[in-house]
């Protein structure tokens, strides 16, 4: 620990690897009563815990084959009859019409299956393709559920949903979405600041939605003439420079999500990851200051709070680890036994490679892509 000034909490200065491993293992077994309200998102909580263990390289050593197979079977039980995955058994009913797939939960379910190295022969590829396409609205945005009333400006049709749809489409391929409309929706959410709001009409950019927008653009779109060739994000040089300026200005030591806000470890990933998408070779950040803030936000019993002295939770704990994997000195990352992150899918790079290979194998056995007529 570092020395604290009077009235300040002591900050952790060394990486508490074993404590973090144990924290994620505890969360897989039990969560506090305050987490009850998040039961409908149980698959996403499982993703944060398992992805944390995967990034720490501890999943295979600290869990058994029986546990991992059991968790995979639980994920498969969430596959909806009409395609996609639900967020929890809490959302399951006897009527398939009232137990639909959920777009963000489908994204995290696929990542969890990859982390667990579960063969994907049971994946309903055709149903998944149909489900993702049916979430798209006429304005190019995506809703979390298929068949929702697509009112213009629907508050849940935002950059988060665009990102989930883009990531799933990139993984599974042959998803009959309208990529041009999807990209146009994201571009309309760009603000005068250079960042991206959650959806068009919102005038303030935010770090999380900027990451989602840039990652979705990199997954949906191929670079076109006039765009910068130094990254996979299809922006003009002026757009890229403005976005990079806005993102780098969010660094205090760690990163804030918007001007005037405090640092939060999750934005070290959202902003840091977005910067890495634009400048993959040499992200222009103060990595030492960011690392110090992240280490200082560790809890003594494991996990990370959103800031120093805050209690940990799985969401901030995983994103802090992912941010450290992006920002830390390579020697430190090796000493911490922390894996590399695939920034676009938000997954350990080795695991994203496995998922890509397994989905190629699965596509070869699938019945083929969903025909456009299936959307009518």
Phi, psi and omega per residue, in radians:
X1 nan 2.647 3.031
X2 -1.563 2.797 3.097
X3 -1.216 2.525 -3.135
X4 -1.917 2.595 3.010
X5 -1.337 2.774 3.110
X6 -0.953 2.309 3.130
X7 1.485 -0.073 3.125
X8 -1.823 2.566 3.091
X9 -1.310 2.610 3.051
X10 -1.173 2.411 3.140
X11 -1.837 2.469 3.051
X12 -1.264 2.395 3.140
X13 -2.082 -0.185 3.096
X14 -1.996 2.663 -3.078
X15 -1.356 2.134 -3.056
X16 -1.639 1.151 -2.998
X17 -1.012 -0.899 -3.097
X18 -1.089 -0.645 3.119
X19 -1.134 -0.656 3.133
X20 -1.212 -0.698 3.080
X21 -1.013 -0.843 -3.123
X22 -1.158 -0.597 3.110
X23 -1.075 -0.856 -3.127
X24 -1.135 -0.641 3.095
X25 -1.111 -0.706 3.102
X26 -1.102 -0.726 -3.118
X27 -1.168 -0.517 3.071
X28 -1.213 -0.466 3.137
X29 -1.541 -0.671 -3.002
X30 -2.799 2.480 3.040
X31 -2.131 2.751 -3.134
X32 -1.173 2.849 -3.118
X33 -0.997 -0.517 -3.126
X34 -1.123 -0.287 -3.136
X35 -1.478 -0.062 -3.097
X36 -0.966 -0.672 -3.106
X37 -1.166 -0.187 -3.132
X38 -1.802 0.260 -3.063
X39 -1.080 -0.531 3.136
X40 -1.188 -0.259 3.114
X41 -1.917 0.543 -3.030
X42 -1.064 -0.623 -3.126
X43 -1.129 -0.586 3.132
X44 -1.273 -0.648 3.048
X45 -1.102 -0.731 3.091
X46 -1.061 -0.681 3.094
X47 -1.039 -0.829 -3.131
X48 -1.048 -0.727 -3.117
X49 -1.212 -0.841 -3.096
X50 -1.231 -0.655 3.097
X51 -1.150 -0.595 3.071
X52 -1.122 -0.800 3.105
X53 -1.119 -0.644 3.120
X54 -1.144 -0.764 -3.136
X55 -1.141 -0.556 3.091
X56 -1.412 -0.093 -3.128
X57 1.185 0.478 -3.019
X58 -1.966 -0.098 -2.998
X59 -1.078 -0.844 -3.069
X60 -1.201 -0.653 -3.102
X61 -1.310 -0.580 -2.983
X62 -1.761 -0.059 3.055
X63 -2.255 2.828 -3.105
X64 -1.733 2.838 3.058
X65 -1.022 -0.680 -3.133
X66 -1.097 -0.752 3.100
X67 -1.090 -0.816 -3.080
X68 -1.154 -0.676 3.086
X69 -1.154 -0.675 3.112
X70 -1.121 -0.728 3.100
X71 -1.132 -0.702 3.122
X72 -1.113 -0.732 3.105
X73 -1.078 -0.653 3.096
X74 -1.104 -0.736 3.103
X75 -1.082 -0.767 3.136
X76 -1.089 -0.530 3.114
X77 -1.163 -0.290 3.141
X78 -1.583 -0.077 3.133
X79 -1.177 2.191 -3.066
X80 -1.401 2.540 -3.122
X81 -1.008 -0.534 -3.096
X82 -1.721 0.207 3.084
X83 1.901 2.610 -3.111
X84 1.432 -3.024 -3.108
X85 -2.268 2.562 3.019
X86 -1.445 2.960 -3.126
X87 -1.507 -0.321 -3.052
X88 -2.979 2.742 3.002
X89 -1.091 -0.368 3.049
X90 -1.033 -0.463 -3.089
X91 -1.654 0.115 -3.048
X92 -1.693 2.289 3.045
X93 -2.218 3.013 3.131
X94 -1.264 -0.310 -3.108
X95 -1.716 2.061 -3.111
X96 -1.059 -0.507 -3.127
X97 -1.179 -0.451 -3.129
X98 -1.820 0.201 3.098
X99 -2.243 1.037 -3.048
X100 -1.354 2.886 2.983
X101 -1.206 2.822 -3.094
X102 -2.290 2.223 -2.958
X103 -1.053 -0.949 3.110
X104 -1.067 -0.640 3.124
X105 -1.180 -0.567 3.080
X106 -1.134 -0.755 3.088
X107 -1.026 -0.868 -3.098
X108 -1.256 -0.522 3.097
X109 -1.108 -0.744 3.113
X110 -1.097 -0.686 3.117
X111 -1.175 -0.698 3.119
X112 -1.097 -0.770 3.109
X113 -1.050 -0.654 3.109
X114 -1.175 -0.769 3.136
X115 -1.042 -0.676 -3.126
X116 -1.424 -0.039 -3.112
X117 0.953 0.757 3.138
X118 -1.489 2.155 3.076
X119 -0.955 2.459 -3.008
X120 -1.735 0.416 3.119
X121 -1.085 -0.429 -3.117
X122 -1.513 -0.006 -3.109
X123 -1.300 2.184 3.069
X124 -1.410 1.516 -3.047
X125 -1.108 -0.818 -3.113
X126 -1.096 -0.775 3.105
X127 -1.107 -0.664 3.119
X128 -1.122 -0.781 3.114
X129 -1.058 -0.769 -3.136
X130 -1.129 -0.732 -3.116
X131 -1.073 -0.862 -3.104
X132 -1.070 -0.774 -3.126
X133 -1.110 -0.609 -3.102
X134 -1.308 -0.168 3.073
X135 -1.473 -0.177 -3.079
X136 -1.428 2.344 3.115
X137 -1.614 2.865 -3.141
X138 -1.024 -0.469 -3.128
X139 -1.447 0.053 3.120
X140 1.680 -0.213 3.125
X141 -1.352 3.063 3.123
X142 -2.243 2.513 3.057
X143 -1.798 2.796 -3.128
X144 -1.236 -0.380 -3.109
X145 -2.188 2.595 3.065
X146 -1.266 2.558 3.030
X147 1.349 0.183 3.081
X148 -1.219 2.706 3.058
X149 -1.246 2.061 -3.025
X150 -1.588 1.299 3.036
X151 -1.280 2.521 3.093
X152 -1.047 2.235 3.132
X153 1.399 0.295 3.103
X154 -0.923 2.281 -2.900
X155 -1.163 -0.451 3.128
X156 -1.501 -0.203 3.107
X157 -1.455 1.453 -3.003
X158 -2.323 -2.975 -3.051
X159 -1.088 -0.528 3.124
X160 -1.080 -0.772 -3.125
X161 -1.200 -0.660 3.089
X162 -1.063 -0.729 3.132
X163 -1.117 -0.825 -3.127
X164 -1.041 -0.752 3.122
X165 -1.124 -0.708 -3.141
X166 -1.146 -0.750 -3.125
X167 -1.136 -0.784 3.133
X168 -1.110 -0.752 3.139
X169 -1.094 -0.655 3.120
X170 -1.191 -0.631 3.130
X171 -1.241 -0.894 -2.940
X172 -1.493 -0.588 -3.113
X173 1.211 2.901 3.089
X174 0.950 0.508 3.069
X175 -1.488 2.147 -3.016
X176 -1.393 1.066 3.026
X177 -1.697 2.806 3.092
X178 -1.597 1.672 -3.082
X179 -1.118 -0.610 -3.137
X180 -1.120 -0.771 3.118
X181 -1.186 -0.622 3.116
X182 -1.104 -0.752 3.128
X183 -1.179 -0.700 -3.141
X184 -1.100 -0.674 3.094
X185 -1.051 -0.767 3.141
X186 -1.124 -0.762 3.139
X187 -1.074 -0.583 3.138
X188 -1.241 -0.307 3.120
X189 -1.544 -0.008 3.098
X190 -1.216 2.385 -3.080
X191 -1.810 2.959 3.128
X192 -1.063 -0.382 -3.109
X193 -1.268 -0.473 -3.060
X194 1.970 -0.248 3.056
X195 -1.627 -2.915 -3.092
X196 -2.234 2.344 3.048
X197 -1.471 3.104 -3.113
X198 -1.203 -0.526 3.135
X199 -2.853 2.892 3.121
X200 -1.027 2.512 3.138
X201 1.699 -0.305 3.042
X202 -1.554 2.226 -2.959
X203 -1.602 -0.151 -3.079
X204 -1.959 2.244 3.084
X205 -1.334 2.798 -3.131
X206 -2.542 2.586 -3.026
X207 -1.083 -0.744 -3.118
X208 -1.166 -0.743 -3.134
X209 -1.283 -0.453 3.049
X210 -1.195 -0.748 3.048
X211 -1.035 -0.864 -3.105
X212 -1.028 -0.702 -3.113
X213 -1.179 -0.819 -3.122
X214 -1.162 -0.728 3.117
X215 -1.124 -0.730 3.123
X216 -1.112 -0.725 3.097
X217 -1.058 -0.709 -3.124
X218 -1.196 -0.463 -3.118
X219 -1.552 -0.615 -3.106
X220 -1.429 -0.663 -2.875
X221 -1.980 2.569 2.967
X222 -1.666 2.502 3.117
X223 -0.982 2.454 -3.141
X224 -2.029 2.900 -3.131
X225 -0.943 2.369 3.141
X226 1.658 -0.174 3.125
X227 -1.569 2.839 -3.125
X228 -1.260 2.421 -3.128
X229 -1.696 0.025 -3.077
X230 -1.486 -0.106 3.097
X231 -2.525 3.024 -3.123
X232 -1.537 -0.018 -3.106
X233 -1.577 2.148 -3.064
X234 -1.376 1.425 3.063
X235 -2.144 2.668 3.008
X236 -1.232 2.803 3.110
X237 -0.963 -0.681 3.133
X238 -1.176 -0.782 3.118
X239 -1.064 -0.775 -3.120
X240 -1.067 -0.771 -3.140
X241 -1.115 -0.725 3.135
X242 -1.147 -0.720 3.136
X243 -1.184 -0.730 3.121
X244 -1.108 -0.691 3.097
X245 -1.086 -0.812 -3.133
X246 -1.073 -0.738 -3.120
X247 -1.168 -0.807 -3.108
X248 -1.173 -0.490 3.082
X249 -1.229 -0.195 3.113
X250 -1.412 -0.144 -3.139
X251 -1.432 2.220 3.024
X252 -1.832 -0.924 2.968
X253 -2.597 -1.078 2.748
X254 -1.476 -2.701 -3.102
X255 -2.126 2.547 2.991
X256 -1.723 2.794 3.130
X257 -1.485 -0.488 -3.131
X258 -2.585 2.798 3.078
X259 -1.014 2.420 3.100
X260 1.507 -0.051 -3.140
X261 -1.708 2.905 3.108
X262 -1.459 2.884 3.057
X263 -1.146 2.646 3.116
X264 -2.645 2.315 -3.044
X265 -1.048 -0.514 -3.115
X266 -1.115 -0.553 -3.132
X267 -1.345 -0.295 2.986
X268 -1.112 -0.506 3.020
X269 -1.505 -0.866 -3.065
X270 -1.026 -0.863 3.132
X271 -1.317 -0.755 3.131
X272 -1.106 -0.695 3.094
X273 -1.158 -0.696 3.102
X274 -1.105 -0.720 3.097
X275 -1.099 -0.695 3.127
X276 -1.123 -0.548 3.076
X277 -1.168 -0.601 -3.127
X278 -1.477 -0.604 -3.108
X279 -2.298 1.240 -3.047
X280 -1.122 -0.514 -3.061
X281 -1.356 -0.745 -3.057
X282 -2.578 1.383 -3.135
X283 -1.006 2.222 -3.070
X284 -1.441 1.233 3.113
X285 -2.258 2.884 3.010
X286 -1.518 1.566 -3.034
X287 -1.118 -0.627 -3.117
X288 -1.143 -0.756 3.131
X289 -1.167 -0.698 3.112
X290 -1.114 -0.771 3.122
X291 -1.084 -0.732 3.138
X292 -1.092 -0.725 3.105
X293 -1.111 -0.752 -3.129
X294 -1.127 -0.813 3.117
X295 -1.088 -0.633 3.125
X296 -1.209 -0.253 -3.139
X297 -1.665 0.066 3.061
X298 -1.185 2.523 3.033
X299 -1.627 2.507 -3.094
X300 -0.999 -0.511 -3.128
X301 -1.669 0.157 3.099
X302 1.929 2.713 -3.097
X303 1.451 3.051 -3.131
X304 -2.206 2.395 2.909
X305 -1.474 3.044 3.138
X306 -1.233 -0.336 3.098
X307 -2.720 2.917 3.125
X308 -0.927 2.436 3.103
X309 1.343 0.011 3.073
X310 -1.560 2.683 3.110
X311 -1.251 2.592 -3.106
X312 -1.385 2.785 2.976
X313 -2.595 2.773 -3.060
X314 -1.047 -0.647 -3.117
X315 -1.063 -0.992 -3.120
X316 -1.182 -0.560 -3.107
X317 -1.157 -0.785 3.119
X318 -1.182 -0.807 -3.078
X319 -1.136 -0.547 3.057
X320 -1.143 -0.736 3.089
X321 -1.089 -0.765 3.131
X322 -1.097 -0.672 3.101
X323 -1.152 -0.700 3.083
X324 -1.102 -0.687 3.131
X325 -1.097 -0.521 3.111
X326 -1.432 -0.666 -2.933
X327 -1.718 -0.463 -2.991
X328 -1.213 2.675 3.028
X329 -1.011 2.402 -3.103
X330 -0.936 -0.637 3.121
X331 -1.164 -0.703 3.111
X332 -1.145 -0.761 3.140
X333 -1.063 -0.683 3.102
X334 -1.159 -0.726 3.129
X335 -1.128 -0.580 3.130
X336 -1.436 -0.091 -3.090
X337 0.995 0.794 -3.108
X338 -1.836 2.211 -3.076
X339 -1.296 3.005 3.051
X340 -1.472 2.665 -3.096
X341 -1.899 2.335 2.913
X342 -1.409 1.841 -2.978
X343 -1.137 -0.606 -3.047
X344 -1.270 -0.637 3.118
X345 -1.687 -0.205 -3.099
X346 1.030 1.083 -3.044
X347 -2.706 2.649 3.054
X348 -0.970 2.395 -3.017
X349 -1.034 -0.713 3.122
X350 -1.070 -0.669 -3.120
X351 -1.252 -0.676 3.093
X352 -1.125 -0.617 3.068
X353 -1.125 -0.711 3.096
X354 -1.114 -0.773 -3.113
X355 -1.098 -0.733 3.122
X356 -1.073 -0.757 3.128
X357 -1.156 -0.738 -3.115
X358 -1.181 -0.654 3.112
X359 -1.214 -0.582 3.034
X360 -1.063 -0.783 3.113
X361 -1.086 -0.759 -3.112
X362 -1.157 -0.700 3.122
X363 -1.080 -0.558 3.114
X364 -1.185 -0.399 -3.134
X365 -1.764 -0.169 -3.035
X366 -1.296 2.951 -3.122
X367 -1.381 -0.040 3.126
X368 1.871 2.954 -3.091
X369 -1.187 2.696 3.106
X370 -1.200 2.183 3.122
X371 -1.197 2.585 3.134
X372 -0.959 -0.567 -3.116
X373 -1.099 -0.374 -3.130
X374 -1.203 -0.235 -3.116
X375 -1.472 -0.232 -3.070
X376 -1.443 nan nan
